[in-house]
Amino acid sequence: MKPIVTETRTAIINAAHDAQIVVRPIHDLGEHDVLIKILSCNLCTSEYGLWSGARTNKPLPMTFGHEWAGEIIQVGERVSGLAVGDFVGGSYTFDPYSTEALEGRTSEAPGVKPYDTQWPDGYYGRYDGCAEYLVQSQESIYKFENKIRPSEAGFLEPLATVINGIKKLDIKKGETVVVIGGGTMGVLNALVAKQKGARVIVSELMEKKIRVAEQLGLEVIDGSKIDPVEEVRARTDGRGADTVILAVAATAANKQGFAMLKKLHGKVLMFAAGYPAPELGVDANKIHYGKMQIFGTFLGEFADFKESCHLLGSGEIDVSPLVDKEYPFDQIQQAFENAIIPGGYRTTVVMQ
């Protein structure tokens, strides 16, 4: 099927500190494809890390954009459950008929593009949602039950990754969960853990992030003023945390996380990645004798995106304080400049 628009302006990272907007053709719609008018796209840490030069593990020039929200303007001939006018977000593409997908492991299914994928026009990229229009297959499109603020709907993917990690922890009501790091992903982890019935404590150093966490009703430790390990033990009557979620990638944070854990059967979720990679920060024998469980997490599965879509669309998870600043699409360079300022949350690019 021919698309009703034939080209789109798309943002690319051309080189360190160099973001540009280029014109790309829109390919024909397959029978299960939808054409989406993008309304906004949030800038992820991995993207502004690449733009700043802090991350050099991906090829350039690169398309990007996976935290987008938009409106369907055309559907393929065999699309079901989606219609023109629907307000939607999206995930990575995947083969819905593969064994992995049928078992619920969509992030491991064939069809999930690696970051070094080269598009027909020569650009690299796993995603290309920071654009005016996007064609994507229906299995990776999620319809919101209400039309919320597009910049908030852009949290669909990051919230899905959080949900995926939280599921591994099997949090019980009343358990104490400490989240180290009060940035975007730390706050999302804290909100989901709290929704599961845990007592959640966020450990953070920066004043702005402490204020935002408190605004969202979270218990906070100001690590710039007191020792987080001692404070966690004091607040838990010496027992320690049942679970620690490491939402910052730093050796010092890792050491703190393991030190504040309860003596036996504690759980640690390694949520964040760092470049260069931090040290684990714990003696292997302590893992052994303490009967610890250490989890790694990356991406979300189809079911996680569905849950994320519901939590955002219903308003059960409030991400409004995590939208830092919005920029018009033509100011993509300025948007990246804002995104790398320490202490910020999500910077949003708004399409016009």
Disulfide bonds with the S-S distance in Angstrom:
none
